[in-house]
Amino acid sequence: MRKARREHAASLDPSVHALLFRRPPNPVLDLIPAGSIIGLYYNTPDEAPALSYARFLFEQGHTIALPWIATEDAPMLFRQWSDPIGESDLESGPYGPQPSAENPIVVPDVLFCPLVAFTERGERMGQGGAFYDGWLGRNPGRIAIGMAWDVQKVDSLPLEPHDAPLKAIVTPTRLYGPF
């Protein structure tokens, strides 16, 4: 199922990517307390773009963080991303750009998660590495919001006990939740 969902998302016209996900919808902004640390992700070409959200939320006064992974089998941490506008403090990591190892480790209050598939009930399927589920399991009480393409919506998912539920899901055309 992951492979089919990734291929479906990858088939979207790249010019559309730049037009969407400019800022979080107001109901999502209402979920974010003032001064929060916001965890986002540096998206791959087939993931819903999160960089405009990072820039928008940074300009609103929030601290922005990105996943930081020391090695492919290490747990995911978050490090502050102090320059989401110029991206001067990024380095190559095992899965793509990530904040410098010199940047402080932070614990996001709100976490935007990339999705491979989702249901309208807030269930999610990630990339399969359990990075986000593992992080949410180690950091309970955080607000988790999914970002996905409309074509990634499915009727049901094979859920596992560690699969973390989402508070909301944002697509280019709809907000699912808050749940």
N, C-alpha and C positions, 0 to 999 in steps of 0.2 A: 504494500500500500504506500509506503514512504516513497519508493521509486516512482510510482505513477503520479503521486501528488507533486513531487519535485519536477518531473517532466512537464506536467500540466502548467505549473507556475513559470517554468523556464520558457514556455512557448509564448508568453505574453510579450507584446511589442515593447522593446526597451524604451521607446520614446514616451510611452505611457507612464513608466516608472517615475520620471522626473516631474510629472504633473500632479502626482498624488501624495498623500500623507504629508502635507505641508505643516500642519499643526494638529495637535489632538483636538477632538471635538469637545465642546463645552461640558457635556456630562462626564467625560474622562477628566478634564481639568478640575471639575468639582471633587473628584476622588483624591486629588493630590494636595496634601497639606502644604501651606506656605513653608518655604525653606527646606523642602524635602531633598534628600539625596535620591536621584533618579538613575536607575540602572537601565541602560539601553544596549544596543548591539551594533556592531559595524557590519551592515548587511552584505550578504553575497548577492550576486545578480538575480537569483531566483527567490530571495526573501523579500518580504515587504520592506520598503526603505524606511529606516529609522533615523537617518542623519538629520533630516529637517526637524524632526521632533527634538533631537538633542540640541540643535541650535536654538530653536524656539524656547525650550524650557530653560536653557542656559541664560538667554536674554531676559527671562522672567525671574531670574535670581536663584534658580535651583542649582545645586551641585550635580554635575553629570558624572556618571561612572560607566565604564565599559568592562566586559569580562576580561579577565587576565588569567591565562593558563600557562603554568611554568613548562609542563611537558604534556604530551597527549594523554597520559594516564593520570595526571594530577587533577585534584578537584578544582572547580572553577571558583575564583575569587573575583572581586571587583576592585579596580583601582580608579582613582579620580582621573577624569579626563578634563584637564584644565583649559584646553584650547579646542573646543569643538568647531570654532569658526575657521581657524587656520590649520588645524590638525598637526601642529608642530611637535606635539609630545607623544606621537604614536611610533611604535616599532613593530617589526614582524614577529608574529607569534605562531604557534603550531597550527592555528586555524585562520590566520589572517591578521590584519592590523589590530593592535591592542595597545593600551597605554604603556608608557615606559615603566620598567621595573622599579624606577626611582620614585614614581608617583605613589602617594599614600594609598594603602588599602582602606576601603570604606565599605560600609554595609548599607545598600540601598533600602529606602523606605518603600519605594515603588519600583517595580521591575516590569519593563516591557519585554516580552518574550517573542522570538520568532516562531512561527508555526509551520508545520508541514501540512497538517490537516486539523480541522476543528469541527465541533458540532454546535448547533445553536443553543445548547445547554451549558456551554462553557468548558466542555471537555477538549483536551488538546493532544496533539501528537507532535513531538519535537523531532529533532534530527536523528535521535536514536542513541545519543551518547549519555543521556541522563544527566547532563550538566545542570540544566535549569531545575529539573525535579530534585536533584541532589542538593543544590544550593537552597531551594525553597524548603526542603526538609530540614536542613541545618539552621535555617533562619525563619522560624514560624512567625506568623502574624504580618507578613509583608503583603502588600497589595500587588498582585500579579495581573498584568494586562497583556493579552495576546495581540499580535499584529499579523494579518494574513491577507491574501488575495481572496476575492469572492469565490474563485474557482476551487479553493482548497476546502470549502465547506462540504461535509459529508453527513450522512444520516446517523451513522454510529461509528464508534471506534473500539478497537480491542484494548480496553483499559487494564492497567496493572496497578497493584496497591500503592506504588510509589508515585503514580501520576498525580501531579498537583493541579487542583482546580484553579480556574481563572476568575477574576472579579468582573472582567469585561473582555470583549474581543472587538478590535477595530479593523474594518475592511475599507476599501475605497468607497463603497456605497452604503455601508450600514454599520451601526454600533449594536452589538449583541451584549445585553446586560445593561446596567450592572446586575450581577447575579447575587 
